[in-house]
Amino acid sequence: MIGLVLAAGAGRRLRPYTDTLPKALVPVDGDTTILDLTLGNFAEIGLTEVAIIVGYKKEAVYDRKAALEAKYGLKLTLIDNDKAEEWNNAYSLWCGRDSIKHDVILANGDTVHPVSVEKTLLAARGDGKKIILALDTVKSLADEEMKVIVDPEKGVQKITKLMDPATATGEYIGVTLIEGSAADELADALKTTFERDPDLYYEDGYQELVNRGFQIDVAPIGEVSWVEIDNHDDLAKGREIACQY
């Protein structure tokens, strides 16, 4: 199993930090960045290889590659997303389609979360599950969250921001365990998704899979402090959380 990080986004709502850095390299605890936290989590659960999808200001990640490898004892492979500033992340995850064949834990490059999330996903493996989403079933939801409706027997039925929060089982936090046996089907669903509309999310690719009859499962993460960092308010919360880990 390897780690996979989506770190190609521009994060325009985090300017001026992202004038010169991709969102994943914005500091959240001293010099510690969002990417540092994710790589630390991956190292703690015993992963030794991580692929990182880069795009916007990718040179900053390339510049830090050797130092990150040394710090976390990981072999890093950087994968270029040539459309990072034009298309959404359905295409970005598709760029990592070869990595998924190795079994991966995927983490969004803007999610600050503790290693308990990865451990929860690993504990949920087995019983034929191919894709498992980390799900927050505790948090109160609003319009911006990536909401999920789950059937106890059939898994994910709907995943989208565009639903009534009251109908949702919980929020997908941006971390997924993907078994290699799902790689080809997921890659095809992602390709269908971004070819339909380049502005779609990879979660829309998950929905495409569900619509095809593929079962996607979830693992509730419990009472966990985490945040998706989209703007300066989120960053302030991320800094409060990160220093607790």
C-alpha positions as CSV (number, residue, x, y, z in Angstrom):
1,M,0.0,0.0,0.0
2,I,1.1,3.5,-0.7
3,G,-0.1,7.0,0.0
4,L,-1.5,9.4,-2.6
5,V,-2.0,13.1,-2.1
6,L,-3.9,15.5,-4.3
7,A,-1.8,18.7,-4.0
8,A,-2.3,20.4,-7.4
9,G,-4.9,23.0,-6.4
10,A,-4.3,26.8,-6.5
11,G,-6.2,27.6,-3.3
12,R,-6.9,31.2,-4.4
13,R,-9.0,31.9,-1.3
14,L,-5.8,31.6,0.7
15,R,-3.9,34.4,-0.9
16,P,-1.4,35.8,-0.2
17,Y,0.0,32.5,1.0
18,T,-0.9,30.8,-2.3
19,D,0.6,33.6,-4.4
20,T,3.9,31.5,-4.3
21,L,2.8,28.1,-2.9
22,P,0.3,25.4,-3.6
23,K,-2.4,25.1,-0.9
24,A,-0.8,21.9,0.5
25,L,2.3,23.9,1.4
26,V,0.6,26.5,3.5
27,P,2.0,26.4,7.0
28,V,-0.4,25.3,9.8
29,D,1.9,24.9,12.8
30,G,5.1,26.9,12.7
31,D,6.9,25.6,9.6
32,T,4.7,22.5,9.4
33,T,2.5,22.5,6.4
34,I,-0.7,20.6,5.5
35,L,1.4,18.2,3.4
36,D,3.8,17.6,6.3
37,L,0.9,16.5,8.5
38,T,-0.4,14.1,5.8
39,L,3.1,12.6,5.2
40,G,3.6,12.2,8.9
41,N,0.3,10.3,9.2
42,F,1.3,8.0,6.3
43,A,4.7,7.3,7.9
44,E,3.1,6.6,11.2
45,I,0.9,3.8,9.7
46,G,3.9,2.2,8.1
47,L,3.7,3.4,4.5
48,T,7.1,3.9,2.8
49,E,6.0,5.3,-0.6
50,V,3.8,8.3,-1.4
51,A,2.7,9.7,-4.8
52,I,1.8,13.4,-4.9
53,I,-0.2,15.0,-7.7
54,V,1.2,18.4,-8.3
55,G,0.2,21.3,-10.5
56,Y,-0.1,24.9,-9.4
57,K,3.3,26.2,-8.2
58,K,4.6,22.6,-8.4
59,E,8.2,23.8,-8.3
60,A,7.8,24.5,-4.6
61,V,7.0,20.8,-4.0
62,Y,9.9,19.7,-6.2
63,D,12.2,22.0,-4.2
64,R,11.1,20.4,-0.9
65,K,11.0,16.8,-2.2
66,A,14.4,15.6,-0.8
67,A,13.9,17.3,2.5
68,L,10.4,15.7,2.9
69,E,11.8,12.3,2.0
70,A,14.5,12.6,4.6
71,K,12.2,13.9,7.3
72,Y,9.5,11.3,7.0
73,G,11.5,8.3,5.6
74,L,9.3,8.1,2.6
75,K,10.0,7.7,-1.1
76,L,8.0,10.5,-2.9
77,T,6.9,10.3,-6.5
78,L,5.6,13.6,-8.0
79,I,3.0,13.3,-10.7
80,D,2.3,16.4,-12.9
81,N,-1.3,17.5,-13.5
82,D,-1.0,19.6,-16.7
83,K,-4.5,21.1,-16.3
84,A,-4.4,21.9,-12.5
85,E,-5.4,25.6,-13.1
86,E,-8.0,24.8,-15.7
87,W,-9.8,21.6,-14.6
88,N,-11.2,20.3,-11.3
89,N,-9.9,17.4,-9.3
90,A,-11.7,14.5,-11.1
91,Y,-8.9,14.9,-13.7
92,S,-6.3,15.3,-10.9
93,L,-7.1,12.0,-9.4
94,W,-7.2,10.4,-12.8
95,C,-3.6,11.6,-13.3
96,G,-2.7,9.2,-10.4
97,R,-4.5,6.2,-11.9
98,D,-1.4,4.1,-12.1
99,S,-0.6,4.7,-8.4
100,I,-4.1,3.4,-7.4
101,K,-3.2,0.0,-8.7
102,H,-0.9,-0.5,-5.6
103,D,-3.7,0.0,-3.0
104,V,-3.7,3.5,-1.7
105,I,-4.8,5.8,1.0
106,L,-5.8,9.0,-0.8
107,A,-5.8,12.3,1.1
108,N,-6.8,15.7,-0.2
109,G,-4.0,18.2,0.1
110,D,-6.1,20.6,2.1
111,T,-7.4,18.3,4.8
112,V,-5.9,18.7,8.3
113,H,-6.7,15.5,10.2
114,P,-5.2,13.2,12.8
115,V,-3.7,9.7,12.0
116,S,-6.7,8.1,13.7
117,V,-8.5,8.6,10.3
118,E,-6.0,6.5,8.4
119,K,-6.1,3.9,11.2
120,T,-9.9,3.8,11.0
121,L,-9.8,3.1,7.3
122,L,-7.2,0.4,7.7
123,A,-9.3,-1.3,10.4
124,A,-12.3,-1.2,8.0
125,R,-10.6,-3.2,5.2
126,G,-11.8,-6.7,4.2
127,D,-15.1,-8.4,3.5
128,G,-14.7,-7.5,-0.2
129,K,-14.7,-3.7,0.3
130,K,-12.9,-2.0,-2.5
131,I,-13.3,1.7,-1.8
132,I,-13.9,3.1,1.8
133,L,-14.6,6.7,2.5
134,A,-13.7,8.4,5.8
135,L,-17.0,9.8,7.0
136,D,-17.8,12.4,9.7
137,T,-21.2,11.5,11.0
138,V,-21.0,13.9,14.0
139,K,-20.5,17.3,12.5
140,S,-23.4,19.6,11.7
141,L,-23.6,20.1,8.0
142,A,-24.3,23.1,5.7
143,D,-24.1,23.8,2.0
144,E,-20.4,23.7,1.4
145,E,-19.7,20.2,2.8
146,M,-19.3,17.1,0.6
147,K,-22.3,15.3,1.9
148,V,-23.0,11.5,1.7
149,I,-26.1,9.4,1.9
150,V,-25.4,5.8,3.0
151,D,-27.5,2.7,2.9
152,P,-26.4,0.3,5.7
153,E,-26.5,-2.6,3.4
154,K,-25.6,-1.1,0.0
155,G,-23.1,1.6,1.0
156,V,-22.9,5.1,-0.6
157,Q,-26.0,6.0,-2.5
158,K,-25.3,9.7,-3.1
159,I,-22.2,11.9,-2.7
160,T,-22.4,15.6,-3.6
161,K,-22.4,19.1,-2.0
162,L,-25.7,19.7,-3.7
163,M,-28.2,18.1,-1.3
164,D,-30.2,19.0,1.7
165,P,-27.9,18.6,4.7
166,A,-30.7,17.2,6.7
167,T,-30.9,14.2,4.4
168,A,-27.1,13.3,4.7
169,T,-25.6,10.5,6.7
170,G,-22.4,12.6,7.1
171,E,-19.6,14.4,5.4
172,Y,-16.8,12.9,3.4
173,I,-13.6,14.4,4.9
174,G,-11.3,13.9,1.9
175,V,-9.5,10.7,2.8
176,T,-10.2,7.3,1.1
177,L,-8.8,3.8,1.1
178,I,-8.8,2.4,-2.4
179,E,-7.9,-1.2,-3.1
180,G,-5.9,-1.9,-6.3
181,S,-8.7,-4.1,-7.5
182,A,-10.9,-1.0,-7.9
183,A,-8.3,1.0,-9.9
184,D,-9.4,0.3,-13.5
185,E,-13.1,0.9,-12.7
186,L,-12.4,4.0,-10.8
187,A,-10.1,5.4,-13.5
188,D,-12.8,4.8,-16.2
189,A,-15.4,6.5,-14.0
190,L,-13.2,9.5,-13.5
191,K,-12.5,9.8,-17.2
192,T,-16.2,9.7,-17.9
193,T,-16.7,12.4,-15.3
194,F,-14.1,14.9,-16.4
195,E,-15.0,14.3,-20.1
196,R,-18.6,15.2,-19.3
197,D,-17.5,18.3,-17.4
198,P,-13.9,19.2,-16.5
199,D,-15.2,21.2,-13.5
200,L,-16.4,18.2,-11.7
201,Y,-14.9,16.7,-8.5
202,Y,-13.5,13.2,-8.1
203,E,-16.4,12.6,-5.8
204,D,-18.5,12.9,-8.9
205,G,-16.4,10.1,-10.2
206,Y,-17.4,8.1,-7.1
207,Q,-21.0,8.9,-7.8
208,E,-20.5,7.6,-11.4
209,L,-19.2,4.4,-9.9
210,V,-22.2,4.1,-7.6
211,N,-24.6,4.7,-10.6
212,R,-22.9,1.8,-12.4
213,G,-23.7,-0.5,-9.5
214,F,-20.3,-0.4,-7.8
215,Q,-20.4,-0.5,-4.0
216,I,-18.5,2.2,-2.1
217,D,-18.4,1.8,1.6
218,V,-17.7,4.2,4.5
219,A,-15.9,4.2,7.8
220,P,-17.2,6.6,10.4
221,I,-14.3,8.5,12.1
222,G,-16.0,9.3,15.3
223,E,-15.4,12.4,17.4
224,V,-12.4,13.8,15.5
225,S,-11.1,17.4,15.1
226,W,-10.3,18.0,11.4
227,V,-10.9,20.7,8.8
228,E,-10.8,21.2,5.1
229,I,-8.9,24.4,4.5
230,D,-10.5,26.5,1.8
231,N,-10.2,30.0,3.2
232,H,-8.6,32.1,6.0
233,D,-11.2,31.1,8.6
234,D,-10.5,27.5,7.9
235,L,-6.8,28.1,8.1
236,A,-7.2,29.6,11.6
237,K,-9.2,26.5,12.6
238,G,-6.5,24.3,11.1
239,R,-3.8,26.0,13.1
240,E,-5.8,25.5,16.3
241,I,-6.2,21.8,15.4
242,A,-2.7,21.0,14.1
243,C,-0.9,22.0,17.2
244,Q,-2.9,19.3,19.1
245,Y,-1.6,16.4,17.1
